[in-house]
């Protein structure tokens, strides 16, 4: 099934929540130079946040950081910081750079977004695979190499694990800063409590289709839940966002929206999505803005899945 996609503009990302909801917040977005990470970073900046975008490729980072140049009334900023989420040393260097700018102000949001799809199973998509063909199933599962496994799990599991740990002290500074501000103002409650948002996938709860990717995302979602429990008394919240299919480099978006420069998917890549289409960039941005906003302060340990109902047709595990 296909749908007619209108030409959009970055104004779709502006005003998705009230400006005061994220205005003045400080966020770090890993993998913020492309795809879902760039959607999120642009939306946060357009609504008044200061956003550090992390990525490995310096040229792509700089291009992403300049993506809002010339856009009217941008109150926030995009600041590129080179980092590899699978390297403790690289992440430490990124933290040092950001703390040199932030000092005791710290940060408010860490969006662990960096991820890869890796090698897909041949039978990915609508219809699944023939569960009666045992030999074909064994052959395909066995076709994944150790390198395939390592690549997916290093980025999708070790990435959010190492990123979360690297920024915990900086996140704690953010919460303490808000507590101090509340005390100065005579307020009982701080205006914000810092948080980690792990961007996993609806694949975390799907039993079929893509073995290694789905398992890696299940691990990422579970890590997020575990961390929320571990940090209950540390003034740091942890929430999980599980998006479905959106146009990105990972999902093979072959068309470009002239209004935003983002990729476009006209169909569903064969996935059985009740909505009949892939998600629009501003729909993912709205999910990120809600979880990042001051309206979400009661959310901790939450799991938000926004996938057009795809999970309903995907042999869900929950």
N, C-alpha and C positions, 0 to 999 in steps of 0.2 A: 504494500500500500504506500502511496506517495501523497504528499501534501504540497500545496502551493505556499512557498515561503516569501513573505514580503521583504523588500529591502528595509533594513533597520538602520539605526544609528546608535552611537554610544549614549545618546540621551535615554535610551531604554535602561541603561544602568544607573541613571541619576534619579534620585527621589524614589527608589524602590522602597525605602523606609524614610521616615522623617530624618532630616539632616542631622538633628541632634543625636540620633541613635548611634552613629559611629563617628561623628565629627570629633576630631581631637584625639582619637585613639591611635595607637601605634601597633602596627601589625607586621609580622614576618611571614612571607609566603614562599615555601620551598617549591621549586618547579614553577616559579611565578613568571617565567619568561615565555610561556606558550600554553595553549589549550585551556583546560579548566583553571589552572593557576593564574593565567593572564586574565581570564574573565573575572576571577575573584579579586585580583589585585586592582584592576581598573575600576571595578564597582566600588571597592573600599575607598580608593583615592578620589573618585568622582563625588563621593558622599562625605568627603572631609577627613579621611584618615591619612596618616603618614605610613607608607607601605614600603618595606624593604623586600625586594624580590630576589630570591636566591636561585642560581642555576649554574651549570658547569661551563656553558659556552659564552664567552665574554661578548662576542659580536651579537649573539641573539639577545643577551641580557640588555645590552645598550639599546638595541632596536626596540625591545619591549618597553624599556624605561622612557623612551621618547614617544611612545604611542599616543600619549595624551597631549603632546605639544600641539598648540594651535586650537585645542578644544576649549570652548568658552567656559569661564567660571569654574575652573577646577580648583577646589580649595585644598585638596590633599596633594601628596607627592608620591612618585614612584622612584625608588632609589635602588640601583643595581648593586648586588654584592655577590661575587663569585664564590661558589661553594659546591662541593660534592657531598651529597647526603649519605653516601656509604663510607665516608672517611671521617674518623674522629678528629684528626688533625685539621682537615679542611673546615669542618664545622666549628672547631674552636677558633680558627682564624676569623671566620665569619662573625661569631659571637663577639670577638674582640673588636672588630670593626664597628659593629652596631653599638656595643657598649661605649665605645669612644665617642659616639654621637649622643647616646641617650643618657649616660651617666646613671645617677640614682633614679631617674624617671623610669627606666626599664621599658618593657614592652607589655602590651595588653593581650595580643593574640598571636599565637603561633599556628599557622595553617600548614599542616604536614600534607602537602599536595603531591609532591614529586612521585611519579610512578611510571611503570612501563607495562605494556601488554605482553611482551615476549612472544614466543612462538605459540601460535594458535592451533587448536585441533582442527583437522580438515573438515570435520562435520559441524563446525560452529554455525549457529543460526537456526532458523525455523525448521522444525521437523526433527532436529536432533540426529541421533545415529541409530542404526539397527541393533537393538539390544540382543537380537537372536544370533548375530554373527560374532561368535566368541573370538574366533581367530583374528578378525579385523579389529576388534576392540583391543586385544592384547598387543597386536602389532602397532597400533597407533599410540597406545599408552607407552610402549617401550621405545617409541621413536624419539622421545625427549632425551636429550643428552644431559650430562652433568653440568655442562656450561649453560644450557637452557635453564636448568633448575637454579643454578647459582645466580644467574643474571636477574631473574624475576624476583627471587627471594632477597637478594642483596638490596635491591631498590625498594621493593614493595613492603618488606617486613623490617629489615635492618634499617632502612632509611627513616621511617617514622620513629622507630625505637631510638636510634642515635640522635635524631633531630630533637625529639622531645627532651631527652636527658641533657643535651647540650644547652638548651635554652631555659631550663627550669629556674636557675638562679636569676636570670634576667626577667622571667615572668613573675617571680616572687617579688622582685623590686617593683614591678608595675603595680601589683596588688598593695604593697606597703605604701607606695606613693599615693594611691587613691585613699587608703585609710588615713594617711596624714592630712590629706586635703579635706576629708570629711571632718576630721577632728578640728581643723582650723575653722571650718564653716559651722561647727556645732551640729553636724548631722549625725544621726545614729548609725546610718548605713553608708558605706562607701559607694560612690557612683559607679564603680566597676570592680569586678574581680577577674583577674587575668585567667586565660584559658588556653588549652591546646585543643585544636580541632583537627582530628585525623580524617583526611579525605580517603575513604575506602571505596567501596563499590557495592551495588546491589548484588554483584557476583559473589559476595561474601556469604549470601544466604541461598545460593542456587546450587542444587546437587549435580546438575548435568552441564554439559557443553565443553568447558575449557579447564581441564584438570589443574594445571599448575597455577594459572592466574587466579582461579576461584579460591584455591587453597591459600594462596598468598594474601588475598584480600580478606578471607576469613580470619587469618592470623592478625592482620592489621586491625580489623574491627575488635578482635578480642584483646589485643594489646591496649587499645583505647579504653575499653571497659575496665581492664585490670588497673590501668594507670589512674582512672578516675577514683577507684577504690583506695589505691595506695596514697593518693594525695588529698583525701577528704579533709584532713586537718591542716593543710598547708596553704590555704587561700589560693589554690589554683584549681580551676575546673577543667574537666576533659570531656569533650563531646565528639560524636562520630557523625560524619556526613557520608551517606551512601548513594551517590548519583547513579543514574542509569546511563543510557546511550546519549551522548552529546557529540557535536561535530568537533573533532580534534585531530591532530596528526595521528594519534593512536587508532582512531576509528576510521581512518581513511577518507576524511572529508576532501573531496576532489574539487569542489566549487568554492568560490570566495564571495562573501557578501561585500559589495562595494561600499556599503555604508559604514561597516566596522572593520573590514579587513579580516574578520574571522571566517573560519571554514563553515561550509554548509553541507548538511546531509539532507537530501530530498526524500529519502526513504528510511528504512529501519535496519539496513545492513542484514536483512533476513531475520532479525529478531522479532519475536511475536509480542508486540507491544500494543496493549488495548487502546492507547491514545492514537495509534496509527502513524506515529512519526517519532523522530528523535526529539530530544529536548532542545529548546532555544537557549543560546548563551545567557540571556537575561534571566531565564528561569533558574539556572544554576547560580547566577550571581545573587538572586533574591534569597536563595537558601543560605548562602554564605553570609549575606548581610544580616539575616535574622539571627543566626547563631553568634555572629560577631557583635551584635548590637547590645545596647543597654536594655533592650526589651527581653533579652534571653538570660538575665542574671539568675533566674530560678532553674535554668537548665544545667544539669551536671550528671554525667553518665548517660546522657540521652543519645539515641541513635535515630537520625533523620534520614529516611530513604525517599528520594524523589526520582522516580523512574518511569512515569507514565503508566504505572500498573504492570510493568514487565514481570515483576516478581510473582504476580498472580498466575502467570503461565509458565513459570520456570522451575517447577518442582521444588518449592521453597523448603528450607530446613526449619523455618520457624513460622 
